[in-house]
Amino acid sequence: MTLQNEIKKRKTFAIISHPDAGKTTLTEKLLLFGGAIRSAGTVKGKKSGKFATSDWMKVEQERGISVTSSVMQFDFDGYKINILDTPGHEDFSEDTYRTLMAVDSAVMVIDAAKGIEPQTLKLFKVCRMRGIPIFTFINKLDRMGKEPFELLEEIEETLEIETYPMTWPIGMGQSFFGIINRKNKQINPFREEEMLQLNDDYELEAEHAITEDEAYQTALEEFMLVEEAGDDFDKEKISNGDLTPVFFGSALSTFGIEEFLDTYVDFAPMPTARKTASGTEVTPTDEGFSGFIFKIQANMDPKHRDRLAFMRIVSGKFTRGMDAVLARTGKKTKVSRATMFMADDTETVDEAYAGDIIGLYDTGNYQIGDTLHGAGGKKVEFENLPQFTPELFMKVSAKNVMKQKHFYKGIEQLVQEGAIQYYKTLHTNQPILGAVGQLQFEVFEHRMKNEYNTDVVMEPIGKKIARWIENEEDIKESMNSPRSNLVLDRYDNQVFLFENEFATRWFSDKFPEIKLYSLL
Ligand code: GDP
């Protein structure tokens, strides 16, 4: 098969949601459909109870397969679909955001009873910034939830995106009858086998007791309203991420999944191009192999330094044992150990194509954001991955003052690698760490001890609103206060750490001449 045909078959998406909305369950059902697994319950060593965050290393080991479950490939309708998990809960970190840089579309799972929740919103914003298509699966229709119109309105208002329901629910909870499929004018009944066909006037072709049902009549009226007054179906808006196709279903009951997949493969993009540092674009069908690393899974086994670097292939074809160049250093390496992830095991990769995600065994050579390209081919270096605005901060120092050198070397490496962000106080140069999730601090502490032989003392500063400054030259010392604390980032840019929203607003009112901005 030609390179072009292989690439055309690929669809790579991230699944985003707030914890407990049903992300794992939906992933599992998608894999079942794709024939990648034979029975449910194999995707994740699902958390049994709560772990203290400091147990993260143990947790990783106990789960064991958490690496394999973070990227998976399955086949559907002739397509090769790569699904990337975006870890939440205590696993939430910058990696979660960076995963969204490696995909071409996103699937947002919403719990029908809860609507849009905070983590969904955060991840959604990053998808929106990238302008990638977003598909919405409203889950748990087998339970009582919010009314469908209320949910659509919430999506439209909170997320500022148009909606286009591809299916429409008839009732919910106990009285959930099924979904109307807008594409083929069929009703897929929740508790019956046979599909029910509707005619052009949306009447059931064959007689059925449900027509007498009030829930059915209401649903039909609502559906007609959506048909007449709802947003128009617009392919281009979907591709730009301005309109989201919406599906209703129940992941747990494997219901509404096929309707979703059918539309997904029709409208999700094939692998898309990526920008280089010099502003040019690398398209997937470019002959030469290239890719970038967006996540590094630290040593799973504390006895070894081995890590797994996750790479998104941007162009061409990867072949096992190929010679590749690490753009940052210009060094040539033979890439012989790479894996790809199936639901319940990992496989050695012999070949992979643009759009695919592969795991490279790493003994410490790779950093987040690194580019690899085929030796002998064109030199490629992708633009930096974005930095995200941290929300949590910790003062940090070495427990043993004799270990300063190790301490700073460790910090430098971990910061470069993208594990954590580094700041310092203005005059005293007290190191401060910034993160988007608590897990990043735990990982930092653990790796400092194990890899840099340094015990650290961490003192939480808590949640802060970090704002960078456009016109640094106008900053005056007097603007620095405990509620608007001025610090330096790793590039020596000045950053305000505001106590809360109120302090941020107060500052902007008092010093309107200072132009503040946030990273993503
Ligand atoms: P995640 O945290 O988003 O990965 O959510 P899970 O997939 O682990 O689901 C959270 C809980 O919701 C589990 O107890 C699931 O069994 C349950 N769940 C998932 N999908 C459905 C559904 O369609 N209906 C109902 N009633 N429960 C569901």
Boltz pocket constraint, residues with backbone or C-beta under 6 A from the ligand:
constraints:
  - pocket:
      binder: B
      contacts: [[A, 17], [A, 18], [A, 19], [A, 20], [A, 21], [A, 22], [A, 23], [A, 24], [A, 25], [A, 26], [A, 139], [A, 140], [A, 141], [A, 142], [A, 143], [A, 249], [A, 250], [A, 251], [A, 252], [A, 253]]
      max_distance: 6.0
